[in-house]
Amino acid sequence: MELNKDNMKKIMLLILYTIVILALAFRMEYVFGFLRGGLRLMFPFLLGAAIAFILNVPMRFIEKNILGGLLRMKETSRAKRPLSLLLAILFVLVIVAVVSLVVIPELTGTLLGLKRLVPAFFENMQIQAEAMFARYPEIVEFINSIEIDWKTLMEETASFITSGAGNLLSSTVTAAVSIASGLTTFSISFIFSLYILLQKETLSRQFKQLCYAYFPESAVDKGLGVLRMTERIFSKFLTGQCTEAVILGTMFFVTLTILRLPFALLIGVLIAFTALIPIFGAFIGCAVGIFLMLMVSPVQAIWFTIIFLVLQQIEGNLIYPYVVGSSVGLPSIWVLVAVSLGGSMMGIVGMLIFIPLCSVGYTLLKEDVGIQLAGRNVKADKYLKRFSEREAGAKMSGSGKKAEKTENKKEKETEKD
């Protein structure tokens, strides 16, 4: 290779690239520290982008379907976007207020009721255990020796809460600083999200101009296509999951109310919230519901379990396919993988984010596999046709016979020589 100017430039870039990689490999703690610092600085803007994405779903619906036919004149069309954004914010605030007004009093009443029900529950369990093990006096004696001083337990709990409150008051300055910092971060994020929503067309145009100015046109076209697909999948997943959660929570509330089971409103709201977590969410709500029912009556807990299984089957087989349908476009096995990976890496947020992300990756991989198969001229029968054991045996025997014929032919030629 001649050491001309171009080759020397390539060699220097390669050496520089190698030095950077080695430096990063031996100083990974500084790299992670730098990334954490950058993420800390960008967190308000990332949170603002997430808020804008969530508010964009109801805002777009209001703008197109409600205000689209009302504000058609040029004088009023400019007010369509701010009015749609205002109505979307009010819609979210109303939902939060209604849920808070419903859940907080119900939760307070439930906790007060549990204070009364828990001692009675354990006393009842003790009586039933004595009746069950009446033939075994040693076990009955041990059960009778179990005594729980509920008065002392309540006093210790109150003392713990009081001491915790005292410690909290002693660090009032730290708590105030944390609250002020959180409010400041949320305010910056919320204002940033408003700017994004009010000027999203302008920001989109500027982003496209920047990409087309510095990157190849074909690469930008592919990248923008991926971004559009990602936005569509995330929007459909968010809308479908929220709708499905509301329907499931309403079904539980109505069913428990008709059957006159306790905690109907609390369990309905709880299951509606936990159902936002795919696959595992509804079962978390079911576990809490069984515990609450168990405090009242074991029979009611069994009935609640049966009701949960029936409603879960109705929701999974009839409602979910029509409400959410194939909006995500991800097979069930990969949904389970996405939820498991997302939960282990980022908790509940990861469970929600990883399903649309894996759906995007699955769609891109599926398209690329189709392109590669078409380029190789592979017939569809090769991978669509089932490969049975009989065909496998026939192919193996056929190949064996062919090899045997070839070997016999070689032996005959050797004998002739």
PEJOJO-V490995 format. One line per field, one symbol per residue. ss: DSSP state (@ for helix, = for strand, . for the rest). burial: # if it has 24 or more other C-alpha atoms within 12 Angstrom, else .. A space follows every 50 residues. Layout:
# PEJOJO-V490995
ss = ???
burial = ???
This chain:
# PEJOJO-V490995
ss = ....@@@@@@@@@@@@@@@@@@@@@@.@@@@@@@@@@@@@@@@@@@@@@@ @@@@@@@@@@@@@@@@.......@@@@@@@@@@@@@@@@@@@@@@@@@@@ @@@@@@@@@@@@@@@@@@@@@@@@@@@@@@@@....@@@@@@@@@....@ @@@@@@@@@@@@@@@@@@@@.@@@@@@@@@@@@@@@@@@@@@@@@@@@.@ @@@@@@@@@@@@@@..@@@@@@@@@@@@@@@@@@@@@@@@@@@@@@@@@@ @@@@@@@@.....@@@@@@@@@@@......@@@@@@@@@@@@@@@@.@@@ @@@@@@@@@@@@@@@@@@@@@@@........@@@@@@@@@@@@@@@@@@@ @@@@@@@@@@@@@@@@@@@@@@@@@.....@@@@....@@@@@@@@@@@@ @@@@@@@@@@@@@@@@.
burial = ...........................................##.#### ##########.##...#............##########........... ..#......#.......#...#...#................#....... .....................................###.#######.. ............................###################### ######....#######################.##.#########...# #.###.##..##..##...#..###.####...##..###.##....#.. ############...................................... .................
